[in-house]
Amino acid sequence: MDNTFLTSLDLTVIGVYLGLLIFIGFYLKRRASKNLESYLLGGKTIPWYMLGLSNASGMFDISGTVWLVAITVIYGLKSIYIPWLWPVFNQIFLMIYLSAWLRRSEVTTGAEWIGFRFGKDRGAVTSHWIIVVFAILVCLSMLAYGFIGMGKFVEIFLPLKAIFPSLSFLPDTYVPHVWGIVFTLFAVFYALMGGMMSIVWADVAQYAIMTLAAIAIAIIAMVHLDIVEFSSWLPEGWFSPGFGTHLELDWTGKFAEFNTKVQTDGYQVFSFFFGMVLMKGILSSLAGPAPTFDMQKVLSTKSPREASLMSGFVSVVLLPVRYLMIAGISVIGLIIYDQIRDQITINGLVDFELVLPAVIAHPWIPAGLVGLILAGLLAAFMSTFAGTLNAAQAYIVNDIYIKYIKPEATAKQSNNANLIVGMVVVVVSILFGVLAQNVNSILQWVTGALYGSYIAANILKWHWWRFNSKGFAWGMVGGLIPALILPYVPVVNEVLPLYYFPIILVFSLIGCIWGTYSAPATDMDVLKKFYAKTRPWGYWKPVHDLVVAEQPGFKKNTAFGRDMVNVATGIIWQTALVAAPVYLVVKQYSSLAIALMIVGVGTVILKKNWYDKLED
């Protein structure tokens, strides 16, 4: 096929899929418009496995896939730890216990949860506004992140200026943004029309397409892979997830220029990087989900037990399929590097974010399959965009419009508010995308810096009875200020945001402690209701004693030890789920057998120690 234009078959496949999205939006509009809960949470009637598939689809975003291919090409099996920046294993904490705790609240958003935990005092109102602002900022950043990746991806297949010569005046820098806007409009349509129900059904269709595409790409990669020749190109350690103090990946020959990327990424002292992502990942996971589409999916489940099952199902359905595609594209990219080098080189430097589209445009990927892959990846962008947009709408409509402006809003007024808010959020996110430089810059800022401000306050809210709304407010502010300032400090802005995360954490923790002890404890009736309903472990003794006095049959949560064993088991199990498909594609069958054995043992342990003990 031509390296720039799609065939009519590919365009037909993509057109059919986009038509399906429009149909889904129209078909589910009536069900979504019943009331606010139906629109934002699907009426809490959607089965857990469909929500799990939907959540997995939302995480199978195009920008993340572009980035994962880039790091897999360079770092091989060691790249499986780099996504801990997000962190990917937060799904394990959710699966083991946090999803159930969150779902027991029966709220609509994370901001509404603040009232459930802290009541309605002045500090709670301040905390409510802070979490709304934080949620909107995260949502806008993630929408812009997906917007940029989409534009860069589409441009290689549909060169805008070649198709529309009249747009030759447009600066090349902004060409990807035009495509981002075009496909954003499709996502906006079905998300605004059908709400959460529409998003879930579209996500399930997208997951089916992505699974077929991933298997096809993996097979193509394996057919063309001569493992002896392939191994001779790679630096020592590329096939191994093990590491020492330093990364020690030395590319040679035609790939020697890869070393420039290795040196600039900031991962050379890999033991330090690994320790930092593990520490930050554990702390981030203990804090619970950030107020994005992941939290909304948890709150949309039928029960706490189904919330746990949904979060566990995400890893099972997402990781093997996604990494079949990532490994397949990475292998093909290395094999055909001589042929695509000029396509992925900009201003003399290799842009590894272009490897994925360059591979898909290669003649090894036949017509029809290209359309299927593109339809799936376009849908992946729209899935992430729609889910994040739904979360942003939830916070603005539920936590600002309904709470402060029109408490008695009818279903029709709420739906109209959702439509208006959705359109405004889209416009602002597009402006964010235009101003951002690349995918990685937004990803690093959101995961490394912005989330750092979220951690301390949101760990303490679950585990310490004395922590109050003023402590939460000052903790969030104490973290947000350095998170917003540090990227612009001349010395600090030269390092990964991950490495100044401890500074943000310290400021946030100081804010938490100062705020907590500068105000009285939360009203005990609020604390008793929260503790009795959520049943968290942690330091809750004064509240527990009062609850037991009123409810003699109340049982304390003593599952801390079991939960932590399950979390450790789950992280190893999840990492093996990532490694197994990569080993399959690169034909390292002995390592594949070990990874599958780890998955099997982990599954047995989790079945007996987690699944069999699930409760509402």
Secondary structure in CASP SS format (residue, H / E / C, confidence):
PFRMAT SS
TARGET T0000
AUTHOR 0000-0000-0000
METHOD secondary structure of the structure
MODEL  1
M C 1.00
D C 1.00
N C 1.00
T C 1.00
F C 1.00
L C 1.00
T C 1.00
S H 1.00
L H 1.00
D H 1.00
L H 1.00
T H 1.00
V H 1.00
I H 1.00
G H 1.00
V H 1.00
Y H 1.00
L H 1.00
G H 1.00
L H 1.00
L H 1.00
I H 1.00
F H 1.00
I H 1.00
G H 1.00
F H 1.00
Y H 1.00
L C 1.00
K H 1.00
R H 1.00
R H 1.00
A H 1.00
S C 1.00
K C 1.00
N C 1.00
L H 1.00
E H 1.00
S H 1.00
Y H 1.00
L H 1.00
L H 1.00
G H 1.00
G H 1.00
K H 1.00
T C 1.00
I C 1.00
P C 1.00
W H 1.00
Y H 1.00
M H 1.00
L H 1.00
G H 1.00
L H 1.00
S H 1.00
N H 1.00
A H 1.00
S H 1.00
G H 1.00
M H 1.00
F C 1.00
D C 1.00
I H 1.00
S H 1.00
G H 1.00
T H 1.00
V H 1.00
W H 1.00
L H 1.00
V H 1.00
A H 1.00
I H 1.00
T H 1.00
V H 1.00
I H 1.00
Y H 1.00
G H 1.00
L H 1.00
K H 1.00
S H 1.00
I H 1.00
Y H 1.00
I H 1.00
P H 1.00
W H 1.00
L H 1.00
W C 1.00
P C 1.00
V C 1.00
F C 1.00
N H 1.00
Q H 1.00
I H 1.00
F H 1.00
L H 1.00
M H 1.00
I H 1.00
Y H 1.00
L H 1.00
S H 1.00
A H 1.00
W H 1.00
L H 1.00
R H 1.00
R C 1.00
S C 1.00
E C 1.00
V C 1.00
T C 1.00
T C 1.00
G H 1.00
A H 1.00
E H 1.00
W H 1.00
I H 1.00
G H 1.00
F H 1.00
R H 1.00
F H 1.00
G C 1.00
K C 1.00
D C 1.00
R H 1.00
G H 1.00
A H 1.00
V H 1.00
T H 1.00
S H 1.00
H H 1.00
W H 1.00
I H 1.00
I H 1.00
V H 1.00
V H 1.00
F H 1.00
A H 1.00
I H 1.00
L H 1.00
V H 1.00
C H 1.00
L H 1.00
S H 1.00
M H 1.00
L H 1.00
A H 1.00
Y H 1.00
G H 1.00
F H 1.00
I H 1.00
G H 1.00
M H 1.00
G H 1.00
K H 1.00
F H 1.00
V H 1.00
E H 1.00
I C 1.00
F C 1.00
L C 1.00
P C 1.00
L H 1.00
K H 1.00
A H 1.00
I H 1.00
F C 1.00
P H 1.00
S H 1.00
L H 1.00
S C 1.00
F C 1.00
L C 1.00
P C 1.00
D H 1.00
T H 1.00
Y H 1.00
V H 1.00
P H 1.00
H H 1.00
V H 1.00
W H 1.00
G H 1.00
I H 1.00
V H 1.00
F H 1.00
T H 1.00
L H 1.00
F H 1.00
A H 1.00
V H 1.00
F H 1.00
Y H 1.00
A H 1.00
L H 1.00
M H 1.00
G H 1.00
G H 1.00
M H 1.00
M H 1.00
S H 1.00
I H 1.00
V H 1.00
W H 1.00
A H 1.00
D H 1.00
V H 1.00
A H 1.00
Q H 1.00
Y H 1.00
A H 1.00
I H 1.00
M H 1.00
T H 1.00
L H 1.00
A H 1.00
A H 1.00
I H 1.00
A H 1.00
I H 1.00
A H 1.00
I H 1.00
I H 1.00
A H 1.00
M H 1.00
V H 1.00
H H 1.00
L C 1.00
D C 1.00
I H 1.00
V H 1.00
E H 1.00
F H 1.00
S H 1.00
S H 1.00
W H 1.00
L C 1.00
P C 1.00
E C 1.00
G C 1.00
W C 1.00
F C 1.00
S C 1.00
P C 1.00
G C 1.00
F C 1.00
G C 1.00
T C 1.00
H C 1.00
L C 1.00
E C 1.00
L C 1.00
D C 1.00
W C 1.00
T C 1.00
G H 1.00
K H 1.00
F H 1.00
A C 1.00
E C 1.00
F H 1.00
N H 1.00
T H 1.00
K H 1.00
V H 1.00
Q H 1.00
T H 1.00
D H 1.00
G C 1.00
Y C 1.00
Q C 1.00
V C 1.00
F H 1.00
S H 1.00
F H 1.00
F H 1.00
F H 1.00
G H 1.00
M H 1.00
V H 1.00
L H 1.00
M H 1.00
K H 1.00
G H 1.00
I H 1.00
L H 1.00
S H 1.00
S H 1.00
L H 1.00
A C 1.00
G C 1.00
P C 1.00
A C 1.00
P C 1.00
T C 1.00
F H 1.00
D H 1.00
M H 1.00
Q H 1.00
K H 1.00
V H 1.00
L H 1.00
S C 1.00
T C 1.00
K C 1.00
S C 1.00
P H 1.00
R H 1.00
E H 1.00
A H 1.00
S H 1.00
L H 1.00
M H 1.00
S H 1.00
G H 1.00
F H 1.00
V H 1.00
S H 1.00
V H 1.00
V H 1.00
L H 1.00
L H 1.00
P H 1.00
V H 1.00
R H 1.00
Y H 1.00
L H 1.00
M H 1.00
I H 1.00
A H 1.00
G H 1.00
I H 1.00
S H 1.00
V H 1.00
I H 1.00
G H 1.00
L H 1.00
I H 1.00
I C 1.00
Y H 1.00
D H 1.00
Q H 1.00
I H 1.00
R C 1.00
D C 1.00
Q C 1.00
I C 1.00
T E 1.00
I E 1.00
N C 1.00
G C 1.00
L E 1.00
V E 1.00
D C 1.00
F H 1.00
E H 1.00
L H 1.00
V H 1.00
L H 1.00
P H 1.00
A H 1.00
V H 1.00
I H 1.00
A C 1.00
H C 1.00
P C 1.00
W C 1.00
I C 1.00
P C 1.00
A C 1.00
G C 1.00
L H 1.00
V H 1.00
G H 1.00
L H 1.00
I H 1.00
L H 1.00
A H 1.00
G H 1.00
L H 1.00
L H 1.00
A H 1.00
A H 1.00
F H 1.00
M H 1.00
S H 1.00
T H 1.00
F H 1.00
A H 1.00
G H 1.00
T H 1.00
L H 1.00
N H 1.00
A H 1.00
A H 1.00
Q H 1.00
A H 1.00
Y H 1.00
I H 1.00
V H 1.00
N H 1.00
D H 1.00
I H 1.00
Y H 1.00
I H 1.00
K H 1.00
Y H 1.00
I H 1.00
K C 1.00
P C 1.00
E C 1.00
A C 1.00
T C 1.00
A H 1.00
K H 1.00
Q H 1.00
S H 1.00
N H 1.00
N H 1.00
A H 1.00
N H 1.00
L H 1.00
I H 1.00
V H 1.00
G H 1.00
M H 1.00
V H 1.00
V H 1.00
V H 1.00
V H 1.00
V H 1.00
S H 1.00
I H 1.00
L H 1.00
F H 1.00
G H 1.00
V H 1.00
L H 1.00
A C 1.00
Q C 1.00
N C 1.00
V H 1.00
N H 1.00
S H 1.00
I H 1.00
L H 1.00
Q H 1.00
W H 1.00
V H 1.00
T H 1.00
G H 1.00
A H 1.00
L H 1.00
Y C 1.00
G H 1.00
S H 1.00
Y H 1.00
I H 1.00
A H 1.00
A H 1.00
N H 1.00
I H 1.00
L H 1.00
K H 1.00
W H 1.00
H H 1.00
W E 1.00
W C 1.00
R C 1.00
F C 1.00
N C 1.00
S H 1.00
K H 1.00
G H 1.00
F H 1.00
A H 1.00
W H 1.00
G H 1.00
M H 1.00
V H 1.00
G H 1.00
G H 1.00
L H 1.00
I H 1.00
P H 1.00
A H 1.00
L H 1.00
I H 1.00
L H 1.00
P H 1.00
Y H 1.00
V C 1.00
P C 1.00
V C 1.00
V H 1.00
N H 1.00
E H 1.00
V C 1.00
L C 1.00
P H 1.00
L H 1.00
Y H 1.00
Y H 1.00
F H 1.00
P H 1.00
I H 1.00
I H 1.00
L H 1.00
V H 1.00
F H 1.00
S H 1.00
L H 1.00
I H 1.00
G H 1.00
C H 1.00
I H 1.00
W H 1.00
G H 1.00
T H 1.00
Y H 1.00
S C 1.00
A C 1.00
P C 1.00
A C 1.00
T C 1.00
D C 1.00
M H 1.00
D H 1.00
V H 1.00
L H 1.00
K H 1.00
K H 1.00
F H 1.00
Y H 1.00
A H 1.00
K H 1.00
T H 1.00
R C 1.00
P C 1.00
W C 1.00
G C 1.00
Y E 1.00
W C 1.00
K H 1.00
P H 1.00
V H 1.00
H H 1.00
D H 1.00
L H 1.00
V H 1.00
V H 1.00
A H 1.00
E H 1.00
Q C 1.00
P C 1.00
G C 1.00
F C 1.00
K C 1.00
K C 1.00
N C 1.00
T C 1.00
A C 1.00
F H 1.00
G H 1.00
R H 1.00
D H 1.00
M H 1.00
V H 1.00
N H 1.00
V H 1.00
A H 1.00
T H 1.00
G H 1.00
I H 1.00
I H 1.00
W H 1.00
Q H 1.00
T H 1.00
A H 1.00
L H 1.00
V H 1.00
A H 1.00
A H 1.00
P H 1.00
V H 1.00
Y H 1.00
L H 1.00
V H 1.00
V C 1.00
K C 1.00
Q C 1.00
Y H 1.00
S H 1.00
S H 1.00
L H 1.00
A H 1.00
I H 1.00
A H 1.00
L H 1.00
M H 1.00
I H 1.00
V H 1.00
G H 1.00
V H 1.00
G H 1.00
T H 1.00
V H 1.00
I H 1.00
L H 1.00
K H 1.00
K H 1.00
N H 1.00
W C 1.00
Y H 1.00
D H 1.00
K H 1.00
L C 1.00
E C 1.00
D C 1.00
END
